[in-house]
Amino acid sequence: MNLHLSIAPLVSLIAGILILVVPRLLNYIVAIYLIIIGLIGILGAGGIYMH
């Protein structure tokens, strides 16, 4: 069984849930999300492959 997890949608989901739960954290969550997505793009780590 092959399981393919993509990092960007997972981070987006967690960020969205946190924004719904604690709206005051919006600025921090957006900033951290953009930094993580930028690092993923630069490093080319688009996904994690689990076998």
mmCIF file of the C-alpha atoms, coordinates in Angstrom:
data_MODEL
# 
_entry.id   MODEL 
# 
loop_
_atom_site.group_PDB 
_atom_site.id 
_atom_site.type_symbol 
_atom_site.label_atom_id 
_atom_site.label_alt_id 
_atom_site.label_comp_id 
_atom_site.label_asym_id 
_atom_site.label_entity_id 
_atom_site.label_seq_id 
_atom_site.pdbx_PDB_ins_code 
_atom_site.Cartn_x 
_atom_site.Cartn_y 
_atom_site.Cartn_z 
_atom_site.occupancy 
_atom_site.B_iso_or_equiv 
_atom_site.pdbx_formal_charge 
_atom_site.auth_seq_id 
_atom_site.auth_comp_id 
_atom_site.auth_asym_id 
_atom_site.auth_atom_id 
_atom_site.pdbx_PDB_model_num 
ATOM 1  C CA . MET A 1 1  ? 0.000   0.000  0.000  1.00 0.00 ? 1  MET A CA 1 
ATOM 2  C CA . ASN A 1 2  ? 1.444   3.361  -1.020 1.00 0.00 ? 2  ASN A CA 1 
ATOM 3  C CA . LEU A 1 3  ? 0.547   6.451  0.967  1.00 0.00 ? 3  LEU A CA 1 
ATOM 4  C CA . HIS A 1 4  ? 1.356   9.871  -0.457 1.00 0.00 ? 4  HIS A CA 1 
ATOM 5  C CA . LEU A 1 5  ? 1.103   12.821 1.916  1.00 0.00 ? 5  LEU A CA 1 
ATOM 6  C CA . SER A 1 6  ? 1.516   16.288 0.531  1.00 0.00 ? 6  SER A CA 1 
ATOM 7  C CA . ILE A 1 7  ? 2.790   18.838 3.013  1.00 0.00 ? 7  ILE A CA 1 
ATOM 8  C CA . ALA A 1 8  ? 1.126   22.009 1.692  1.00 0.00 ? 8  ALA A CA 1 
ATOM 9  C CA . PRO A 1 9  ? -2.523  20.852 2.016  1.00 0.00 ? 9  PRO A CA 1 
ATOM 10 C CA . LEU A 1 10 ? -1.813  19.430 5.461  1.00 0.00 ? 10 LEU A CA 1 
ATOM 11 C CA . VAL A 1 11 ? -0.329  22.732 6.656  1.00 0.00 ? 11 VAL A CA 1 
ATOM 12 C CA . SER A 1 12 ? -3.274  24.603 5.094  1.00 0.00 ? 12 SER A CA 1 
ATOM 13 C CA . LEU A 1 13 ? -5.768  22.413 6.927  1.00 0.00 ? 13 LEU A CA 1 
ATOM 14 C CA . ILE A 1 14 ? -4.068  22.895 10.288 1.00 0.00 ? 14 ILE A CA 1 
ATOM 15 C CA . ALA A 1 15 ? -3.786  26.662 9.725  1.00 0.00 ? 15 ALA A CA 1 
ATOM 16 C CA . GLY A 1 16 ? -7.473  26.899 8.790  1.00 0.00 ? 16 GLY A CA 1 
ATOM 17 C CA . ILE A 1 17 ? -8.569  25.012 11.886 1.00 0.00 ? 17 ILE A CA 1 
ATOM 18 C CA . LEU A 1 18 ? -6.407  27.189 14.121 1.00 0.00 ? 18 LEU A CA 1 
ATOM 19 C CA . ILE A 1 19 ? -7.820  30.364 12.558 1.00 0.00 ? 19 ILE A CA 1 
ATOM 20 C CA . LEU A 1 20 ? -11.373 29.131 13.205 1.00 0.00 ? 20 LEU A CA 1 
ATOM 21 C CA . VAL A 1 21 ? -10.581 28.236 16.807 1.00 0.00 ? 21 VAL A CA 1 
ATOM 22 C CA . VAL A 1 22 ? -8.452  31.300 17.681 1.00 0.00 ? 22 VAL A CA 1 
ATOM 23 C CA . PRO A 1 23 ? -9.074  34.176 15.240 1.00 0.00 ? 23 PRO A CA 1 
ATOM 24 C CA . ARG A 1 24 ? -6.590  36.435 17.076 1.00 0.00 ? 24 ARG A CA 1 
ATOM 25 C CA . LEU A 1 25 ? -3.759  34.211 15.819 1.00 0.00 ? 25 LEU A CA 1 
ATOM 26 C CA . LEU A 1 26 ? -4.547  35.003 12.177 1.00 0.00 ? 26 LEU A CA 1 
ATOM 27 C CA . ASN A 1 27 ? -1.464  37.169 11.536 1.00 0.00 ? 27 ASN A CA 1 
ATOM 28 C CA . TYR A 1 28 ? 0.924   34.657 13.097 1.00 0.00 ? 28 TYR A CA 1 
ATOM 29 C CA . ILE A 1 29 ? -0.649  31.664 11.376 1.00 0.00 ? 29 ILE A CA 1 
ATOM 30 C CA . VAL A 1 30 ? -0.537  33.346 7.958  1.00 0.00 ? 30 VAL A CA 1 
ATOM 31 C CA . ALA A 1 31 ? 3.085   34.394 8.472  1.00 0.00 ? 31 ALA A CA 1 
ATOM 32 C CA . ILE A 1 32 ? 4.173   30.911 9.572  1.00 0.00 ? 32 ILE A CA 1 
ATOM 33 C CA . TYR A 1 33 ? 2.217   29.317 6.719  1.00 0.00 ? 33 TYR A CA 1 
ATOM 34 C CA . LEU A 1 34 ? 3.877   31.545 4.127  1.00 0.00 ? 34 LEU A CA 1 
ATOM 35 C CA . ILE A 1 35 ? 7.327   30.839 5.563  1.00 0.00 ? 35 ILE A CA 1 
ATOM 36 C CA . ILE A 1 36 ? 6.731   27.073 5.536  1.00 0.00 ? 36 ILE A CA 1 
ATOM 37 C CA . ILE A 1 37 ? 5.349   27.070 1.987  1.00 0.00 ? 37 ILE A CA 1 
ATOM 38 C CA . GLY A 1 38 ? 8.262   29.233 0.842  1.00 0.00 ? 38 GLY A CA 1 
ATOM 39 C CA . LEU A 1 39 ? 10.798  26.867 2.395  1.00 0.00 ? 39 LEU A CA 1 
ATOM 40 C CA . ILE A 1 40 ? 9.059   23.864 0.855  1.00 0.00 ? 40 ILE A CA 1 
ATOM 41 C CA . GLY A 1 41 ? 9.172   25.561 -2.549 1.00 0.00 ? 41 GLY A CA 1 
ATOM 42 C CA . ILE A 1 42 ? 12.839  26.505 -2.239 1.00 0.00 ? 42 ILE A CA 1 
ATOM 43 C CA . LEU A 1 43 ? 13.958  23.128 -0.928 1.00 0.00 ? 43 LEU A CA 1 
ATOM 44 C CA . GLY A 1 44 ? 11.802  21.234 -3.431 1.00 0.00 ? 44 GLY A CA 1 
ATOM 45 C CA . ALA A 1 45 ? 10.260  18.976 -0.807 1.00 0.00 ? 45 ALA A CA 1 
ATOM 46 C CA . GLY A 1 46 ? 6.810   18.775 -2.352 1.00 0.00 ? 46 GLY A CA 1 
ATOM 47 C CA . GLY A 1 47 ? 5.678   15.665 -0.545 1.00 0.00 ? 47 GLY A CA 1 
ATOM 48 C CA . ILE A 1 48 ? 6.513   12.812 1.741  1.00 0.00 ? 48 ILE A CA 1 
ATOM 49 C CA . TYR A 1 49 ? 6.343   9.298  0.348  1.00 0.00 ? 49 TYR A CA 1 
ATOM 50 C CA . MET A 1 50 ? 5.527   6.504  2.752  1.00 0.00 ? 50 MET A CA 1 
ATOM 51 C CA . HIS A 1 51 ? 5.564   2.862  1.661  1.00 0.00 ? 51 HIS A CA 1 
# 
